[in-house]
Amino acid sequence: MSEMTAAERELAELLVQSLNLDGVAPEGIDPEAPLFGAGLGLDSIDALELSLAISKQYGFQLRSDNDDNRRIFGSLRALSAHIEQHKTG
């Protein structure tokens, strides 16, 4: 498992908190593991809830019709990089 950046750690904490992932420690999430399917096992409802939490926390919207969503939500690292590029606050 690779080392998390401070931004990835913050996002992991938001992910665990907003999705009520009992038994998952933010520091135990591999930043390069898939968020959906075999990785954390998130589903489309989780994606919506996480998008809402990201919108509130970072001040921009993740759009459901974005063709890059599969890449953006591919891993904690990919999502964190996207947030760092687009956050407003």
C-alpha angles and dihedrals in degrees: 000000000000125000118268123234119227090257091051091049090051091049092047089054091050090048094051093044099044094045095040091232099185113203094018117112115205091227089053094063113103105228091215098045119103115266092210132049114358095010117059090340096234120166137206093277089054089051091055093048092046091049090053092049091049090050091053095043101041104025103240136090128244105214121221091216095056109124090212095060093104089057095038093052093037094106142345089261094053092046092048092050091051091050092049089054096048110028118120103192 
